[in-house]
Amino acid sequence: MKIFKKYCLPMLLSIALILNFCIFSDAENAAPPVEIKAKSAVLMDAATGKVLMRFNENEKVYPASVTKIMPLLLITEAIDEGKIALSDVVTVTGSAASKGGSQIWLKEGEQMTVDDLLKATAVYSANDACTALGEYLAGSDEAFVKMLNERAAELGMKNTHFENCTGLDDTTENHLTTALDVATMSRELLKHELITNYTTIWMDSLREGQTELVNTNKLVRFYEGTTGLKTGTTSKAGCCVSASAMREGTHLIAVVMGSDNSTDRFETAKAMLNWGFANFSTVTPEIDISLIPDVGVINGVVEKIKPKVPAPGSFLIEKGREGDITQTIDLAVDVAAPVEQGQILGTVTFRLGDELLGEYNITAPDRIEQLTFKIVFMRIISSFAK
């Protein structure tokens, strides 16, 4: 026994520590469940922002035209806020007309609606159209780029810096982002339903049919449920895509950055999306109203109040665990008058094991006045009058 304690026990403890380190390291550096043929990648749930798959997600890379997700976000936000309209007519500047790369060959002085410029940017990745939109919104290309960086900061995109609105990188060194940041801005863009009117177009035209547009995102045609979003390709960036798709209420975003070729980026995005749809589902649990009794009102004009039951949101969970969702209701027995409309009376909390899925407030549907001597007196008078 003494020999065991002196020699064997320390050895066993050392082995246990080594095994524990290996297990921990494997968990932290686990390989993605699908083959990633790219420098970096992220699979995110569009509804919650939950990351389902990651690979070098914080590595800074050139984004090429995936950059245009942020300009598209600012334009759609401005439209939804009423700052600009789809019917607005934009006069093209020489600066916008001179942009190289993918373009619709805008000419200085040419006029085109915001609607058509948005279509050209989202579908055909036109650098001249994107610049024209930015100048129209911000006043100049430089001011628009400043807006892009400010919005990125607001979204918490700490590893992103834009030097232009197009993604052209021949003369840039610091026009960089990450797969995680691209997923973040993609998720924000998808909150605006307007954008999918453009990102789901396969073929269209401008200038009364004279300019044909074919979507650079081949998944729009070949992958079921595709909602967008944006491709990008340069020699520095390689082939990139932020691919979004929705099936049975689950909306996923697959970001692939720096693939060697276009086939690899699309096949990787498809593999990530397929894995996501196969392993996760979106559920909307029902609140058990039988567990929510009326709440007593102390010194109120009524004795009880029927709480307003909240409508729970949807949650993304692993398939097969739908029955593991639990709900906890915390509700006041009574509340003192006056009670304000919307006053919180309790909460409903949903959990999946130790994971908090969501918490919702149970509220008062109406205002309840405090019972006063005047009200009591009037009730007595009223009862005698009957």
URZI-V844731 format. One record per backbone hydrogen bond with DSSP energy under -0.5 kcal/mol. CO is the residue of the C=O (numbers start at 1). NH is the residue of the N-H. If there is no record, write none. Layout:
CO:NH + CO:NH
This chain:
1:5 + 2:6 + 3:7 + 3:8 + 4:9 + 7:11 + 8:12 + 9:13 + 10:14 + 11:15 + 12:16 + 13:17 + 14:18 + 15:19 + 16:20 + 17:21 + 18:22 + 19:23 + 20:24 + 21:25 + 22:26 + 23:27 + 24:28 + 25:29 + 27:30 + 35:37 + 36:38 + 40:257 + 41:55 + 42:255 + 43:52 + 43:53 + 44:46 + 44:253 + 45:49 + 50:45 + 50:52 + 53:43 + 55:41 + 56:59 + 57:180 + 61:177 + 63:66 + 64:67 + 65:68 + 66:69 + 67:70 + 67:71 + 68:72 + 69:73 + 70:74 + 71:75 + 72:76 + 73:77 + 74:78 + 75:79 + 76:80 + 77:81 + 78:83 + 78:84 + 79:82 + 85:88 + 86:115 + 88:90 + 88:114 + 90:92 + 90:112 + 92:109 + 93:97 + 94:98 + 96:99 + 102:127 + 107:110 + 110:92 + 112:90 + 113:117 + 114:118 + 115:119 + 116:120 + 117:121 + 118:122 + 119:123 + 119:124 + 120:124 + 120:126 + 121:125 + 123:216 + 126:130 + 127:131 + 128:132 + 129:133 + 130:134 + 131:135 + 132:136 + 133:137 + 134:138 + 135:139 + 140:144 + 141:145 + 142:146 + 143:147 + 144:148 + 145:149 + 146:150 + 147:151 + 148:152 + 149:153 + 150:154 + 151:155 + 152:157 + 153:156 + 156:158 + 157:160 + 161:176 + 169:172 + 174:176 + 176:161 + 177:61 + 178:182 + 179:183 + 180:184 + 181:185 + 182:186 + 183:187 + 184:188 + 185:189 + 186:190 + 187:191 + 188:191 + 189:192 + 191:193 + 192:195 + 193:196 + 194:197 + 195:198 + 195:199 + 196:200 + 198:201 + 202:215 + 204:213 + 206:210 + 206:211 + 207:210 + 210:212 + 211:206 + 213:204 + 216:218 + 217:220 + 218:221 + 218:222 + 219:223 + 222:224 + 223:226 + 225:246 + 228:244 + 230:242 + 232:240 + 234:238 + 238:234 + 238:240 + 239:259 + 240:232 + 241:243 + 241:256 + 242:230 + 242:244 + 243:254 + 244:227 + 244:228 + 245:252 + 247:250 + 249:251 + 250:247 + 250:252 + 251:46 + 251:47 + 252:245 + 253:44 + 253:255 + 254:243 + 254:256 + 255:42 + 256:241 + 257:39 + 257:40 + 259:239 + 261:265 + 262:266 + 263:267 + 264:268 + 265:269 + 266:270 + 267:271 + 268:272 + 269:273 + 270:274 + 271:275 + 272:276 + 273:277 + 274:278 + 275:279 + 276:280 + 279:319 + 281:283 + 281:317 + 283:315 + 287:289 + 288:291 + 289:292 + 291:293 + 295:305 + 296:298 + 296:335 + 297:300 + 298:337 + 299:371 + 303:297 + 305:295 + 305:307 + 307:309 + 308:363 + 310:312 + 315:283 + 315:317 + 317:281 + 318:321 + 321:324 + 322:325 + 324:353 + 326:351 + 328:330 + 328:349 + 329:331 + 330:347 + 333:296 + 335:298 + 339:368 + 340:343 + 343:364 + 345:332 + 346:362 + 347:330 + 348:360 + 349:328 + 350:357 + 350:358 + 351:326 + 352:355 + 355:352 + 355:357 + 358:350 + 360:348 + 361:363 + 362:345 + 362:346 + 363:308 + 364:342 + 367:369 + 368:338 + 368:339 + 369:301 + 370:372 + 372:376 + 373:377 + 374:378 + 375:379 + 376:380 + 377:381 + 378:382 + 379:383 + 380:384 + 381:385 + 382:386 + 383:386
